[in-house]
């Protein structure tokens, strides 16, 4: 799957670079709304890079990522647990990996790493494409 990209608007107003498509939906309203908020975070990172800012120059981006992960992952895991999803432990490990990567990226950012902005954007984009659009679709039939 690809994420549709948008460029600058006619007035030079920055639009979302990554736009939600119906094919991204896993068919669970609460989860889809949470995934849309993740896509919004991805767009915020892209806007910061496009504006020539270091991602995380607004330290709130890391706080938002950590808060999103804590809320969303626990919500998903509760759904998987209550529905008897057989691959829950593997899915939890992926969630733990995400949280550890965000922590490492935050540490690198605080240390002044020049690679941080692109690393964050790349990691978040790959997570959206591989985890949300592939892995999360696996549990959806169990919890419907």
C-alpha positions as CSV (number, residue, x, y, z in Angstrom):
1,X,0.0,0.0,0.0
2,X,1.1,3.5,-0.5
3,X,0.1,6.7,1.3
4,X,-1.3,9.4,-1.0
5,X,1.0,12.4,-1.0
6,X,-0.2,16.0,-1.4
7,X,1.8,19.0,-2.2
8,X,1.5,22.7,-1.4
9,X,-1.9,24.2,-2.1
10,X,-2.5,26.9,-4.6
11,X,-2.1,29.6,-1.9
12,X,1.1,28.1,-0.7
13,X,-0.7,26.7,2.4
14,X,0.8,23.5,3.6
15,X,-1.6,20.6,3.2
16,X,-1.3,17.2,4.7
17,X,1.4,15.3,3.0
18,X,-0.1,11.9,3.9
19,X,-3.9,11.6,3.3
20,X,-6.2,9.0,4.7
21,X,-7.7,6.6,2.2
22,X,-10.6,4.4,2.7
23,X,-8.4,1.3,2.0
24,X,-6.5,2.1,5.3
25,X,-9.6,1.3,7.3
26,X,-9.6,-1.9,9.2
27,X,-13.3,-1.7,9.8
28,X,-13.4,-0.8,13.5
29,X,-14.5,2.7,14.1
30,X,-12.5,3.4,17.3
31,X,-9.3,1.9,15.9
32,X,-9.7,3.7,12.5
33,X,-10.1,7.0,14.4
34,X,-7.0,6.3,16.4
35,X,-5.0,5.4,13.3
36,X,-6.2,8.7,11.7
37,X,-4.7,10.5,14.7
38,X,-1.4,8.7,14.1
39,X,-1.5,9.8,10.5
40,X,-1.9,13.4,11.8
41,X,1.3,12.9,13.9
42,X,3.1,11.7,10.8
43,X,1.9,14.8,9.0
44,X,3.1,17.0,11.8
45,X,6.5,15.5,11.6
46,X,6.6,16.1,7.8
47,X,5.5,19.7,8.2
48,X,8.3,20.3,10.7
49,X,10.9,18.9,8.2
50,X,9.4,20.8,5.3
51,X,9.6,24.0,7.3
52,X,13.3,23.4,7.9
53,X,12.8,22.7,11.6
54,X,14.2,19.8,13.5
55,X,11.5,17.3,14.2
56,X,11.0,17.5,17.9
57,X,12.1,21.2,18.1
58,X,8.6,21.1,19.5
59,X,9.3,18.5,22.2
60,X,5.6,17.9,22.3
61,X,5.9,15.6,19.3
62,X,7.6,12.9,21.4
63,X,5.1,13.4,24.2
64,X,2.3,13.0,21.7
65,X,3.8,9.9,20.3
66,X,4.3,8.3,23.7
67,X,0.7,9.2,24.8
68,X,-0.7,7.9,21.5
69,X,1.2,4.6,21.9
70,X,0.2,4.1,25.6
71,X,-3.5,4.8,24.8
72,X,-3.8,3.0,21.5
73,X,-1.7,0.0,22.2
74,X,-3.5,-0.8,25.4
75,X,-6.9,-0.3,23.7
76,X,-5.9,-2.7,20.9
77,X,-4.4,-5.2,23.3
78,X,-7.6,-5.2,25.4
79,X,-9.7,-5.9,22.3
80,X,-7.4,-8.7,21.2
81,X,-7.4,-10.2,24.7
82,X,-11.1,-10.2,25.0
83,X,-11.7,-11.6,21.5
84,X,-9.1,-14.4,21.9
85,X,-6.9,-13.3,19.1
86,X,-4.3,-16.1,18.8
87,X,-1.3,-13.9,17.8
88,X,-1.7,-11.4,20.7
89,X,1.8,-12.0,22.2
90,X,3.6,-11.3,18.8
91,X,1.5,-8.2,18.4
92,X,2.3,-6.9,21.9
93,X,6.0,-7.4,21.1
94,X,5.6,-5.1,18.0
95,X,4.0,-2.5,20.3
96,X,6.9,-2.7,22.7
97,X,9.3,-2.3,19.8
98,X,7.5,0.8,18.7
99,X,7.7,2.3,22.2
100,X,11.4,1.5,22.5
101,X,12.2,3.0,19.1
102,X,10.4,6.2,20.0
103,X,12.4,6.4,23.2
104,X,15.7,5.8,21.3
105,X,14.7,8.5,18.7
106,X,13.9,10.9,21.5
107,X,17.3,10.3,23.2
108,X,19.1,10.8,19.9
109,X,17.2,14.0,19.4
110,X,18.1,15.3,22.8
111,X,21.7,14.4,22.0
112,X,21.6,16.7,18.9
113,X,21.6,14.0,16.2
114,X,21.2,15.5,12.8
115,X,19.6,12.2,11.5
116,X,16.8,12.4,13.9
117,X,14.2,14.2,11.8
118,X,14.5,11.9,8.8
119,X,14.8,8.8,11.2
120,X,11.5,9.8,12.9
121,X,9.6,10.4,9.7
122,X,10.9,7.2,8.1
123,X,10.1,5.1,11.2
124,X,6.6,6.5,11.6
125,X,5.8,6.1,7.9
126,X,7.1,2.5,7.9
127,X,5.1,1.8,11.0
128,X,2.0,3.1,9.4
129,X,2.5,1.1,6.2
130,X,3.7,-2.2,7.8
131,X,2.1,-2.4,11.2
132,X,-1.2,-0.5,10.9
133,X,-2.0,-1.4,7.3
134,X,-0.8,-5.0,7.5
135,X,-0.6,-6.3,11.1
136,X,-3.6,-4.6,12.5
137,X,-5.8,-5.9,9.7
138,X,-5.0,-9.4,11.0
139,X,-6.9,-9.0,14.3
140,X,-9.9,-7.1,12.9
141,X,-11.9,-10.2,12.0
142,X,-11.5,-11.5,15.6
143,X,-12.9,-8.5,17.3
144,X,-15.8,-7.6,15.0
